[in-house]
């Protein structure tokens, strides 16, 4: 928290100094220029997300993936002068999860893969705040931005900072951009409940858990469990962008992104069950043989492009393709299309479709198929091979004259969207999002 305050204070000091020096000039000629942002804008965003499936990573690739999440976010953009904008983005996300509740499946009723327990891990709250600053040159052909962020939840803390630069030329028909970000994360390592007695110095099978419950199957339960030494994770990203107006009705863009991650990339509470170890159970819940173990580095590359075609005053077609690969042997293809249809001057419909295809990480195997002799292993189906389809529909209301008011706030736009996501497995999810943009008169 202290580091973030220092970073934010430095950012505000820089803004104040920059604004002061920009205000001083020996040229007394007053030249009019359009402000980058005319007035303060306030965005209120909210979403409701739910998912379900039968491949929970918490319970080793078996069991319910049920989860519900409610998120709300406020974004306030303030014009500091003609050229500079300060934006504050603050959000809160609260979820309940039958899957993560089974970090400890033994605290409510009969323990099994498909019943939620009532432990502390069944819910959590994520909070985030981001402060960003952008400056545009007098001719609006150069844009510089900087940001700092802070986020936290029960077992996770993250601090980030970054910046970007954009250059427009060819009468603003061409744009080149570069951005870089750094995130410094720290885990509070939470392990599956039945493995905790086997931490160094603990009592193993003499723990009260095993006195209270009878082990069936392999009664000589002896997992190969050791704690993680490293509890930090650092992520570094570098991105390049190119955008070009190809025709008065056609715009295209290309993007290339690199991400390097180092540190604890495994999730400490995700179980793994081995094929070469006899199964042990308490009630109907299989006890973990170990936790997910993944390499402490990962390099990702994503490249893709967009093509937007303005057909007429009613129809626009927006397309995207992205190719991704990393050094964990995952490759993926993403293709999407959105066809906004303007039904009136103020209302637009947004039907969309997205297809996703992914290969499996070399360390993935379903439950009871990993081997105890392997160095790395996981049964997280997010790292498996799968195809996915997403169907979306939305409607937006836009009024640049802000004729509707709430106190001193003029309503500029409203966006409502719904997405349905399905994998070629049991996993299903849906999300409803809403966004309201206000301007201060």
C-alpha positions, 0 to 999 in steps of 0.5 A: 500500500505504501509503495502504491501511494508513493507511485500515485503521489509521484504521478500526480506531482508529474502531472502538476509540474507538466501542467504548470510548465505547459501553461508558461509561454513567451508567445502571447498569441492565443490559438484555439484548439479543441480539448481532448475531453470537453468535460468530466465523464463518469462511467458506471459498469456492472456485470453478473457472471455465472458458470458451471461444469464438472471439471473443477481444478480445485478437486483435481479435474473432478466436480462442480465448477459452479460460481457466481460473480457480481462486479461493479466499477466506477470510472471517472475521467477528468480533463485537467486542461486542454491536453491532459486527462486523469482517469480513476478506475475503481472496482469491486467483485464479489463471488460465491463458488461451490468449487473453491469451497472444496478447498476444505470439503469436510466442514458441511455434510457429506464430503463429495466432489459435487456438494459445496462446503460452507468454509471461508473459501466459498466466497471472496471479494476482489478490489481494484483501483487504477489511476492513469494519466494521458497527455496529447500534443497540440496537434493531437498526433502524439499521445503519452499515457502512464498508469498505476494500479493496485488490486487485492483479494483474500489470497492475492495482492497485485501492484502494477504500473505501465505506460504507452505512446501513440503516434498518428501521421498521414493526416491521422489515417495511420497510427503506431503505438507501443505499450508496456506494463509490469505487475508484481503479485504476491500469493498467500498460499492456501493448500487443500485441507487434507494436505496441511497436516503433512507440511513440514513439522505437522502431525500427518495422519495423527492430525485431528482430521484423520481422527474424526474421519475414517480413510477408505481405499488406501488407508496408508495415506502419505501424499508427496506434498511440499510447500512452495518456496516462492510466493511471488509472481512478476509479469512483464508485457510489451505490445505493439499496434498499427492501425490504418484507414484503408478506405473511407469505409474500411479500417484495419489494425494489427497487434503484437503482444509479448508477455513474460511471467516469472515466479509462482505460476501454480495455483496452490489449492488445486489438487492433482491425483496420480495414476500410479498412486492408490486412491484414498477417500474420506466419505465420497471425496478423494484425497489429494496426492499433490497440488498443481506444479507448473514451471516458474516461467512462461513466455506468451506471444499473441498476434492478430488483426481487426478489420472494420467495414462501415457498410452504410448508415445502418450496418457495420461489420467488425471482425477479429482474428488472433493467434497465440502460442506459449512455451507450455505448448499451448496454441490457440486461434480466436475469430470473432464477428460483430455486426452493429445495426443502427435502428435509430439515431440513438439505438444500436443492436450488437449481435456477435459470435466468437470461436476459440480453439486451444491445444493442451499444455504439455503438463495437463492430464485429466484426474488420475492420469498424471504420474508422480514421477513427472516434474510438472503436472496439472488437471486444470481444464483451462490448460486442456485442449478444447473448442469454445463458442460464444454468442452475444447480443447487446443494445446501446443508447447514445445521446450526445446532447445528454437530454436526460439528466440525473441531478447535474449528470447528463446521460450520454450512453447506456450499453446492455450486453449478454454473452453465452459461452460453451465449451465442447465439455460440460463447461458453460457460462453466461454474463450480463453487463451494463454500462452507463456513461454520464457527463457533468454539465 
